[in-house]
Amino acid sequence: MAAAAVRYLRSAGAPTSAPGQPHPVAPLPRPALRAVGADERSPVAPDAFRHVLGHFASGVTVVTAPGGDGEPPAGFACQSFASLSLEPPLVVFMVARTSITWPRIARAGVFCVNVLGAHQEDVCRAFAVSGSRTADKFAGVRHTPSQVTGSPRLTGAPAWIDCTVRAVHTGGDHLIVVGGVEALGADDTSSEAHPLLFHRGAFGTFSG
């Protein structure tokens, strides 16, 4: 699926660098990947993996992309997001290979990461819905087009990062999506700028 997404982006002419700029980093050789065979045991039980990794508190984002060919915009709730590089500015997010939203983001070739605030738990839950191609996740959610890619920028999100898709790599049952940052912004003065956090299966807020 990752290879297909990259082929699609190339054939569709999706931008791989900022306008007028050459690709800043030469791609490295891909490491050999090996799946666990049907006759092998995973070294770690999935429940134990989920329990232990749940102790790592993370922020919560919603990754959005504009719709195409009459489709509504796409979006999904994402905890697996991080900054990747300062020069050039790159970010990364991970998405399940079974996601029905990811192919729509891949077709768009662009996305906006909306960092959710403590007051946006309901927004996160709306975008965490999976398994339905017809669910309107944007119902009742105010948004405006981001300034470069036109991806939905959610109203009230304390920060946003507008990106183009630079690369897609496989990572087990997930895909690793690298985005080149085209624009970004934050509202540091808002009283609602505190982040929404997720820890051990529950939402929380920052205090300090």
C-alpha positions as CSV (number, residue, x, y, z in Angstrom):
1,M,0.0,0.0,0.0
2,A,2.9,2.4,0.8
3,A,4.5,1.8,-2.6
4,A,1.1,2.3,-4.3
5,A,0.6,5.6,-2.5
6,V,4.1,6.8,-3.6
7,R,3.5,5.7,-7.2
8,Y,0.1,7.5,-7.1
9,L,1.6,10.7,-5.7
10,R,4.3,10.7,-8.4
11,S,1.9,10.0,-11.2
12,A,-0.5,12.7,-10.0
13,G,2.3,15.2,-9.9
14,A,2.0,15.9,-6.2
15,P,4.7,18.3,-5.0
16,T,7.7,16.8,-3.4
17,S,9.3,20.0,-2.3
18,A,8.5,23.7,-1.7
19,P,7.7,25.6,-4.9
20,G,10.8,26.5,-6.8
21,Q,13.0,24.5,-4.4
22,P,14.9,21.2,-5.2
23,H,14.4,18.2,-3.0
24,P,16.7,19.0,0.0
25,V,17.5,15.5,1.1
26,A,18.6,12.4,-0.9
27,P,16.5,9.4,0.1
28,L,18.3,6.6,2.0
29,P,18.1,3.0,1.0
30,R,15.1,1.2,2.5
31,P,16.0,-1.4,5.1
32,A,14.9,-4.9,4.5
33,L,11.5,-5.6,6.2
34,R,10.5,-9.0,7.5
35,A,7.0,-9.9,8.8
36,V,6.4,-12.4,11.5
37,G,5.6,-15.7,9.9
38,A,2.3,-17.6,10.5
39,D,4.2,-20.3,12.3
40,E,6.1,-17.9,14.6
41,R,5.2,-16.3,17.9
42,S,5.5,-12.6,18.3
43,P,8.1,-11.8,21.0
44,V,5.6,-9.5,22.7
45,A,1.9,-10.1,23.3
46,P,-0.2,-7.3,21.7
47,D,-2.1,-6.6,25.0
48,A,1.1,-6.2,26.9
49,F,2.5,-4.0,24.2
50,R,-0.6,-1.8,24.3
51,H,-0.6,-1.6,28.1
52,V,3.1,-0.7,28.5
53,L,3.2,1.9,25.6
54,G,0.0,3.4,27.0
55,H,2.1,4.8,29.8
56,F,3.7,7.3,27.3
57,A,1.5,10.4,27.4
58,S,1.0,12.0,24.0
59,G,-0.8,15.0,22.5
60,V,-3.7,14.5,20.2
61,T,-4.1,15.8,16.6
62,V,-6.5,15.6,13.8
63,V,-4.9,15.1,10.3
64,T,-7.0,16.6,7.6
65,A,-6.9,16.8,3.8
66,P,-9.1,18.5,1.2
67,G,-11.6,16.5,-0.7
68,G,-11.4,15.7,-4.4
69,D,-13.8,14.9,-7.2
70,G,-16.8,16.0,-5.3
71,E,-15.8,14.2,-2.1
72,P,-16.0,15.9,1.3
73,P,-12.7,16.6,3.1
74,A,-10.9,13.8,4.9
75,G,-9.7,13.6,8.4
76,F,-8.8,11.2,11.3
77,A,-7.6,11.5,14.9
78,C,-3.9,10.8,15.3
79,Q,-1.7,10.4,18.4
80,S,1.3,9.2,16.5
81,F,2.6,12.5,15.3
82,A,6.0,14.1,15.9
83,S,8.5,16.7,14.5
84,L,11.2,15.0,12.4
85,S,13.6,17.6,11.0
86,L,14.4,21.3,11.5
87,E,16.4,21.7,8.3
88,P,14.4,21.1,6.2
89,P,11.3,21.3,8.3
90,L,9.7,17.9,8.3
91,V,7.0,16.2,10.4
92,V,5.8,12.6,10.6
93,F,2.6,10.8,11.4
94,M,1.7,7.1,11.5
95,V,-1.6,5.7,10.2
96,A,-2.9,2.1,10.1
97,R,-2.5,0.3,6.8
98,T,-6.2,-0.6,7.1
99,S,-7.3,3.1,7.3
100,I,-10.0,4.1,4.8
101,T,-9.1,7.7,5.3
102,W,-5.4,7.5,4.4
103,P,-6.0,6.7,0.6
104,R,-7.9,10.0,0.4
105,I,-5.1,11.9,2.0
106,A,-2.6,10.2,-0.3
107,R,-4.6,11.2,-3.3
108,A,-4.7,14.8,-2.1
109,G,-0.9,14.7,-1.6
110,V,-1.3,17.3,1.2
111,F,-2.5,17.5,4.8
112,C,-2.9,19.7,7.8
113,V,-2.1,18.6,11.3
114,N,-4.4,20.2,13.8
115,V,-3.1,20.1,17.3
116,L,-6.1,19.8,19.6
117,G,-6.7,21.8,22.7
118,A,-8.0,20.6,26.1
119,H,-11.5,21.8,25.1
120,Q,-11.6,19.7,22.0
121,E,-12.1,16.2,23.3
122,D,-15.5,16.0,21.5
123,V,-13.7,16.9,18.2
124,C,-11.2,14.1,18.8
125,R,-13.9,11.6,19.4
126,A,-15.7,12.6,16.2
127,F,-12.6,12.1,14.1
128,A,-11.7,8.8,15.9
129,V,-14.7,7.1,14.2
130,S,-13.5,4.4,11.9
131,G,-14.9,1.7,9.6
132,S,-17.4,3.9,7.8
133,R,-16.9,5.5,4.4
134,T,-20.1,7.6,4.8
135,A,-19.6,9.0,8.3
136,D,-19.4,12.8,8.1
137,K,-16.7,13.6,10.6
138,F,-16.8,17.3,9.9
139,A,-20.5,17.6,10.8
140,G,-20.8,20.5,13.2
141,V,-17.0,21.1,13.2
142,R,-16.1,24.6,12.0
143,H,-13.0,24.8,9.8
144,T,-11.4,27.0,7.1
145,P,-8.9,26.1,4.3
146,S,-5.3,26.3,5.4
147,Q,-3.3,29.0,3.6
148,V,-1.1,26.8,1.3
149,T,-2.7,23.4,0.7
150,G,-6.3,24.2,1.4
151,S,-6.6,21.4,3.9
152,P,-9.2,21.9,6.6
153,R,-7.8,24.0,9.5
154,L,-10.1,23.3,12.5
155,T,-11.4,26.3,14.3
156,G,-10.1,26.5,17.9
157,A,-7.1,24.3,17.5
158,P,-4.2,25.9,19.3
159,A,-1.7,25.0,16.6
160,W,-1.6,23.8,13.0
161,I,1.0,22.6,10.5
162,D,0.2,22.7,6.8
163,C,2.2,20.1,4.8
164,T,2.8,18.3,1.5
165,V,3.4,14.5,1.5
166,R,7.2,13.9,1.0
167,A,7.5,10.1,1.5
168,V,5.6,7.1,2.7
169,H,7.3,4.1,4.4
170,T,6.0,0.8,5.7
171,G,6.2,0.1,9.4
172,G,4.6,-3.2,10.4
173,D,0.9,-2.7,10.4
174,H,1.2,1.0,10.0
175,L,2.5,3.5,7.4
176,I,5.0,6.2,8.2
177,V,4.1,9.4,6.4
178,V,6.7,12.2,6.1
179,G,5.4,15.7,5.5
180,G,7.3,18.8,4.3
181,V,6.1,21.8,6.3
182,E,4.8,24.6,4.0
183,A,3.2,26.8,6.7
184,L,2.3,26.7,10.3
185,G,0.9,28.8,13.2
186,A,-0.1,28.8,16.8
187,D,-2.4,30.9,19.1
188,D,-0.2,31.3,22.2
189,T,-2.4,34.0,23.7
190,S,-5.7,32.0,23.8
191,S,-7.0,30.9,27.2
192,E,-7.7,27.6,25.4
193,A,-4.2,26.9,24.3
194,H,-3.5,24.1,26.8
195,P,-3.1,20.8,24.9
196,L,-5.4,17.8,25.0
197,L,-3.5,14.8,26.2
198,F,-4.0,11.0,26.1
199,H,-2.6,8.6,28.7
200,R,-3.4,5.0,29.5
201,G,-6.6,5.0,27.5
202,A,-8.0,8.3,28.9
203,F,-8.0,12.0,28.0
204,G,-6.4,14.5,30.3
205,T,-5.1,18.1,30.3
206,F,-1.8,19.8,31.2
207,S,-1.5,21.8,34.4
208,G,1.7,23.5,35.6
